[in-house]
Amino acid sequence: MTDMKEMIRLSSIKKNYGDVKIIKDLNFTVYEGEFLTMLGPSGCGKTTTLRMIAGFEEPTSGEIMLNEKPVSNLPPYKRKINTVFQNYALFPHLTVAQNVGFGLKMAGVPKVKRGPQVEKMLKLVQLEGYGNRKLDQLSGGQKQRIAIARALINHPQVLLLDEPLSALDLKLRKQMQLELKRLQRKLGITFVYVTHDQEEALMMSDRIAVMNKGHLEQIADPRTLYEQPKTCFVANFIGESNIFYGKVSEITKTDTKVTIENGYLTLQSDKPVFEKQIVNIVIRPEKVKFSTTEVPGFHIPATVAEHYYAGNVNKSVLRLPNGMALKMTSAGDQKLPEIGKSGFVYWELADAILIKTTSDDVFKAVDNPDFSMVNQMGGD
Ligand SMILES: Nc1ncnc2c1ncn2[C@@H]1O[C@H](COP(=O)(O)OP(=O)(O)OP(=O)(O)O)[C@@H](O)[C@H]1O
């Protein structure tokens, strides 16, 4: 991305509401034509960040640059930025065409010129011929398309989208995800998208900024976030993961051994660790293997606790002696070990992700109430 033109830059952004620090030193850049998603749990400050970019909120300190120029003194309407909200924010008393053409009207474009542009926009969002309809004659998905057409008509440089699909049902949401992505590619407009839905973020984004409690955990393309999460939070938030907490107990020329509760595992020898270092090891469920006999390099006893059939895959829970539920995913047609069977878990050395634990990011799986396979599987 470094050869791309910078569109938005957040430098040392902080935002307090009273004494509460909502955003704590946020730094990232969005490039021209990029689809960047801010992803994070409810309350982590995504909307606040978006509102600062739009100009509806002022940072407590720090600087936002648009096109490499500071925007602190620019009111929202002078930034070439439009926003699409979750609740559409359309004008109920206006027709579809009047809603879509609103921005042009405000900019003083005469009616005769507005008509063709409105039609063009309606065509773009696949609602050609809907201009004379009233809003109450539209479905949720159609209303959101109108909101998008309205936001695009005056050719913003950046479109901010705050959970635009969360009011839609699952099927429509999936369809609109594809449509939005197609639209963004076609127009080449920079999109800054907010969601708390990791699957949506993975599907649509060029890069994802994972936020947690007002700070940036990691910003990277979806594959990197999944394969090389830098923190336990990211590993846990993006996709499913098993996280072990352990101590580097022995480093030899060929092996790096990590002692975990009730066992040990081996790391690839090139991992940059030192003896006695506390680490977290992340292993994705699809990489976990189960064997009735012990596999060299690993000693992690486990008992098969449950299987869930999920169509193309089987999801299994393996119970470790310390009570930790380990998630294992296998191909739907694969023969599964019987419930109650005892054995050992292991994986290919290259599949383990090492996270060097800092004091803020210690993840003790057994202590973490969220870390129950059954709870996680019951989700959406
Ligand atoms: N005007 C305000 N005054 C005081 N606190 C606020 C204000 N706006 C937001 N907050 C607080 O700031 C925090 C971050 O809110 P924000 O809406 O940015 O989170 P979010 O990540 O977008 O969450 P969600 O996904 O639930 O919308 C929340 O704790 C919220 O209560």
The ligand as an SDF file (V2000), in Angstrom:
LIG
                    3D

 31 33  0  0  0  0  0  0  0  0999 V2000
  -21.2880   12.1490   23.2920 N   0  0  0  0  0  0  0  0  0  0  0  0
  -20.7990   11.2670   24.1580 C   0  0  0  0  0  0  0  0  0  0  0  0
  -20.6270   11.5680   25.4540 N   0  0  0  0  0  0  0  0  0  0  0  0
  -20.1160   10.6890   26.3340 C   0  0  0  0  0  0  0  0  0  0  0  0
  -19.7130    9.4370   25.9970 N   0  0  0  0  0  0  0  0  0  0  0  0
  -19.8490    9.0680   24.7360 C   0  0  0  0  0  0  0  0  0  0  0  0
  -20.3860    9.9570   23.7340 C   0  0  0  0  0  0  0  0  0  0  0  0
  -20.3850    9.2810   22.5540 N   0  0  0  0  0  0  0  0  0  0  0  0
  -19.8830    8.0610   22.8040 C   0  0  0  0  0  0  0  0  0  0  0  0
  -19.5560    7.9200   24.0970 N   0  0  0  0  0  0  0  0  0  0  0  0
  -18.9570    6.7250   24.7240 C   0  0  0  0  0  0  0  0  0  0  0  0
  -17.7640    6.4360   24.0150 O   0  0  0  0  0  0  0  0  0  0  0  0
  -17.5630    5.0350   23.9240 C   0  0  0  0  0  0  0  0  0  0  0  0
  -17.3180    4.6420   22.4910 C   0  0  0  0  0  0  0  0  0  0  0  0
  -18.5130    4.8270   21.7560 O   0  0  0  0  0  0  0  0  0  0  0  0
  -18.6050    4.5170   20.2000 P   0  0  0  0  0  0  0  0  0  0  0  0
  -20.0110    4.7800   19.7800 O   0  0  0  0  0  0  0  0  0  0  0  0
  -17.5330    5.2230   19.4870 O   0  0  0  0  0  0  0  0  0  0  0  0
  -18.3010    2.9630   20.1710 O   0  0  0  0  0  0  0  0  0  0  0  0
  -18.4700    1.9230   19.0070 P   0  0  0  0  0  0  0  0  0  0  0  0
  -17.2040    1.1670   18.9530 O   0  0  0  0  0  0  0  0  0  0  0  0
  -18.9110    2.6010   17.7730 O   0  0  0  0  0  0  0  0  0  0  0  0
  -19.6100    0.9980   19.5830 O   0  0  0  0  0  0  0  0  0  0  0  0
  -20.9310    0.4200   18.8870 P   0  0  0  0  0  0  0  0  0  0  0  0
  -20.4850   -0.7070   18.0380 O   0  0  0  0  0  0  0  0  0  0  0  0
  -21.7310   -0.0370   20.0690 O   0  0  0  0  0  0  0  0  0  0  0  0
  -21.5590    1.5410   18.1540 O   0  0  0  0  0  0  0  0  0  0  0  0
  -18.7840    4.3760   24.5500 C   0  0  0  0  0  0  0  0  0  0  0  0
  -18.4380    3.9900   25.8470 O   0  0  0  0  0  0  0  0  0  0  0  0
  -19.8050    5.4920   24.5830 C   0  0  0  0  0  0  0  0  0  0  0  0
  -20.6830    5.3120   25.6570 O   0  0  0  0  0  0  0  0  0  0  0  0
  1  2  1  0
  2  3  1  0
  2  7  2  0
  3  4  2  0
  4  5  1  0
  5  6  2  0
  6  7  1  0
  6 10  1  0
  7  8  1  0
  8  9  2  0
  9 10  1  0
 10 11  1  0
 11 12  1  0
 11 30  1  0
 12 13  1  0
 13 14  1  0
 13 28  1  0
 14 15  1  0
 15 16  1  0
 16 17  2  0
 16 18  1  0
 16 19  1  0
 19 20  1  0
 20 21  2  0
 20 22  1  0
 20 23  1  0
 23 24  1  0
 24 25  2  0
 24 26  1  0
 24 27  1  0
 28 29  1  0
 28 30  1  0
 30 31  1  0
M  END
$$$$
